[in-house]
């Protein structure tokens, strides 16, 4: 029973920390262009080795 008194607040705290990190990422523009990075990996901009 004493374990639950410790684990429940820890789980709630970690959940709130994850939610805060998600909202911070939304505000800072981490998810603005999800398709750009996926397309950018397919473009070969390197010059061929001679």
C-alpha positions as CSV (number, residue, x, y, z in Angstrom):
1,X,0.0,0.0,0.0
2,X,2.8,2.4,0.7
3,X,4.2,1.7,-2.7
4,X,1.1,3.1,-4.3
5,X,1.4,6.2,-2.3
6,X,4.8,6.7,-3.9
7,X,4.1,5.4,-7.4
8,X,0.8,7.3,-8.1
9,X,2.3,10.8,-7.7
10,X,5.4,9.8,-9.6
11,X,3.3,8.5,-12.5
12,X,1.2,11.7,-12.5
13,X,4.3,13.9,-12.4
14,X,5.9,12.0,-15.3
15,X,2.6,12.3,-17.3
16,X,2.4,16.0,-16.7
17,X,6.0,16.4,-17.7
18,X,5.4,14.6,-20.9
19,X,2.4,16.7,-21.6
20,X,4.3,19.9,-20.9
21,X,7.1,18.7,-23.3
22,X,4.5,18.0,-26.0
23,X,3.0,21.5,-25.7
24,X,6.4,23.1,-25.7
25,X,7.3,21.2,-28.9
26,X,4.0,22.4,-30.5
27,X,4.7,26.0,-29.6
28,X,8.3,26.0,-30.7
29,X,7.4,24.7,-34.2
30,X,8.7,21.2,-34.1
31,X,5.8,19.9,-36.1
32,X,5.4,22.7,-38.7
33,X,6.7,20.8,-41.7
34,X,6.6,17.0,-41.2
35,X,6.6,16.3,-45.0
36,X,9.6,18.4,-45.7
37,X,12.1,16.3,-43.8
38,X,10.6,13.1,-45.4
39,X,11.1,14.5,-48.9
40,X,14.5,16.1,-48.1
41,X,16.1,12.7,-47.4
42,X,15.4,11.6,-51.0
43,X,17.1,14.5,-52.7
44,X,20.7,13.8,-53.6
45,X,22.6,17.1,-53.5
46,X,26.1,15.6,-53.3
47,X,28.3,15.8,-56.3
48,X,29.5,12.4,-57.6
49,X,33.0,11.4,-56.6
50,X,35.6,11.5,-59.4
